[in-house]
Amino acid sequence: MTTLLPPTPPSPPSSTSPFPFTQNLIFNSSSSSTLTCKATNSSFQPHPTSNSSNPTSLITSKNPFSASPDNTLLTLLQQRKTDEAWLHYTKNLDQQLPNPTCLSRLVSQLSYQNSTISLRRAQSIIQRLRHERQLHRLDANSLGLLASAAAKGGHVLYAASIIKSMLKSGYLPHVKAWSSVVSRLASSGDDGPIESLGLFCAVTKRIRRLSNLDLVKHSRPDTAAYNAVLNACANLGDKNRFLELFSEMSEFDCEPDVLTYNVMIKLCARGDRKDLLVFVLERILEKGIPLCMSTFQSLVAAYVGFGDLVTAEKVVQAMREGRRDLCKMLREGNVEEVCLNDGDVFEKLLPNSVNWRDNEPPELSRVFEPNSRMYTTLMKGYMNAGRVTDMVRMLEAMRHLGDSESHPDHVTYTTVISAFVKQGLMDRAREVLAEMVRIGVPANRVTYNVLIKGYCQQLHIDRAEELIKEMIDTGIEPDVVSYNTIIDGCILVDDSAGALSYFNDMRARGIAPTKVSYTTLMKAFASSGQAKLANKVFDEMLKDPRVKVDLVAWNMLLDAYSKLGKVEEAKSVIERMKENGFYPNVATYGSLANGIALARKPGEALLLWNEIKQRCGMGNGEESTPSSGLLPPLEPDEGLLDTLADICVRAAFFRKALEIVACMEQHGIPPNKTKFTRIYVEMHSRMFTSKHASRARQDRRKERKRAAEAFKFWLGLPNSYYGSEWRLDSVIDDEYKSE
């Protein structure tokens, strides 16, 4: 029988780890971590560590230290013997806690090691202190280092919770600590960029409250911190917020650097302003900021993103020719007039774009040669455009270039492999991998993941499995993407047991599942009709502090029950969603409607329609908003309304059916009259035709008859409004024709 991992032994309250690297751990939300003291700022000073090759030797041999346990621990830490210090700490767990100096230094050195095991050890100290209400023993330096290490290790939500807890308790984290978390959040998916903006504002707001500059000098945002939060704005496409933060840089004596303007290139790309890309480059030159290759790479990537391969090729070719008039060339390529409206954000960000015709374009200070990353970016454009031949030709040309910086690297070869995989040419993709081995360009994890995905898409799961074994044999450990890909492949071949096996193997290897891991496994169980197991996976995801459960995950759980026609269980999921602050969307209602149709419970469809009707603005009351405690407005789609109308027509709920088709027409959705006509004829053509019904029964059916006649009128069938007997079309079977 397919089961999830066995339950683990219970842990003490509030002492669970947010770093669940094995399947034997269960966790609570990391956001519950709080500090209980008030402390001033501590400088961010990383302490290098030195690990003994045999960390147990100091413990098993005669202890050379005769001092107190705290002195022994401090001596080991001063000697940078972090592993021995950790073992000494664990040996005395049943004794009194070490002093604050020892604890802070131990957490700092463990964090600085930045390995899986060291992060788990540091977190176990946090667990104990939280459980014993002694978190005030740790200083800001140690907590900041732990936050930075956790962010670097991919545990971004936990790292953010540490910074928030520090602020809540009066700590001011070092700028290198909190800005590293802001940077990781800005580049993460889901609500990461929004969380990044919130964390940045929380820190700067606290700093502004303090007038003592000496107290906040190590926490004030620097240019790198602003670059991180501006990147969040660019990822969100929020140009107004970008301008606001860009303008306040001077408040903290921060000057924009070349990376700031590289992020601005991304903002122009997200804002669909290809015409302004050249003015970002000109602004950098006007301000005398030293250029770097990343600027040119960003430009080429932006033009490739716009699908303008011609301009991207011109940039690369101009650099190959040693031209310094790149700005002039790009201006001439701006066929469309640069358009800036009054109050345009870009007018303030790029004042040089306002009267650009009055100024000569600046030249580059020196010649820049294109490197392999620029060629590779252009090759990605060829791949996206399906120009595989051009991509292969560029690869051959790169091999013969005299500049070693332009020779193809593992990223270049991986791009070629991706192109072949996209075309379904797996044999040619494997040939490229073999060539990498032959010429000594090592493939990396991304290379193998691309190939694994290709085999899974072609349903060759056995070859994907062989590739994972090959990865391990070459010293490349699969990551969560590798496992997510093959788990999804198992779903494609309807192998839920295989999907679960890989999920458990991933956790056994200490690889933390992501939201994709959980939802993919839920999808496997849902598609195989195992809704209870999908629910169990969902519950584990709720407990995992690294994963932010979103509406997609809730809808997937709902869909698992709806596919089985389990309407009550599906409705229970919706109630849980609402309790957790999630509002059902069109996909939510669509899944429930399909479940109702499968279960043949038209009464449930009426209840569902009443809720949808209110959210579509068709109710008697005013439109509801989240702030009013009711559900927000909804924009229905064709699938949802058509399913509900189908249920109502089949159940002879013609008044409700007319309401639904009116809603469809109101939202520009053409109802399928042909389908509804056929349903009516096949199921209800002989309604109200009995001559033997009692008078009382006929009176009770008047309202339904009026609704039926109105529905026939909408369908275009003969009805009482026309006063004529209706005849069925010849396409209807003879048995339904009128006599």
Summary of the structure (lengths in Angstrom):
residues: 739
radius of gyration: 32.3
end to end distance: 59.6
largest distance: 110.9
contacts: 2301
relative contact order: 0.05
helix: 63%
strand: 0%
